[in-house]
Amino acid sequence: MFKCILNRLTERLTWLGVIGLITACGATLEIALAEQIIAAGMAVASLVGILTKDKSDDNEAGGCRG
């Protein structure tokens, strides 16, 4: 189970999901602060997308199934 969690933490979509959740939490704050949090979240998500490579299809499950 711990290995499965560690495998997920190395995946690009996991980090994009975490960044998305944190960014969404900023929407409940003060308007000016929320705009800054959303802009920063979008920038970080874009960097994750640029700097990480996609995994091949044969390794998609990450060892968590079966």
C-alpha positions in Angstrom: 0.0 0.0 0.0 2.8 2.4 0.9 4.6 1.6 -2.4 1.3 2.4 -4.2 1.1 5.8 -2.6 4.7 6.5 -3.4 4.1 5.5 -7.0 1.2 7.9 -7.2 3.2 10.7 -5.8 5.6 10.4 -8.7 2.8 10.8 -11.3 2.1 14.0 -13.1 -1.7 13.8 -12.8 -1.4 13.3 -9.0 0.4 16.6 -8.7 -2.0 18.4 -11.1 -4.9 17.1 -9.0 -3.3 18.3 -5.7 -2.6 21.7 -7.3 -6.1 21.9 -8.6 -7.6 21.2 -5.1 -5.4 23.8 -3.5 -6.3 26.3 -6.2 -10.0 25.6 -5.7 -9.7 26.2 -2.0 -8.4 29.7 -2.9 -11.8 30.5 -4.4 -13.4 30.7 -0.9 -11.1 33.5 0.3 -11.1 37.2 -0.2 -11.5 38.1 -3.9 -8.0 39.7 -4.4 -6.3 36.9 -2.6 -8.3 34.2 -4.4 -7.3 35.7 -7.8 -3.6 35.5 -6.8 -4.0 31.9 -5.6 -5.8 30.8 -8.7 -3.2 32.5 -11.0 -0.3 30.9 -9.0 -2.1 27.5 -9.1 -2.5 27.7 -12.9 1.1 28.7 -13.3 2.4 25.8 -11.1 0.1 23.3 -12.9 1.4 24.5 -16.2 5.0 24.1 -15.0 4.2 20.5 -13.9 2.8 19.8 -17.3 5.9 21.3 -19.0 8.6 19.8 -16.8 7.3 16.2 -16.4 7.0 13.6 -19.1 4.1 11.3 -19.8 4.5 7.7 -18.7 4.2 4.9 -21.3 0.9 3.1 -21.5 2.4 -0.2 -20.3 3.2 1.4 -16.9 0.0 3.4 -16.5 -1.4 1.5 -13.5 1.6 2.3 -11.4 1.6 -1.1 -9.7 -1.5 -0.5 -7.7 -3.9 -2.9 -9.5 -4.1 -6.6 -9.6 
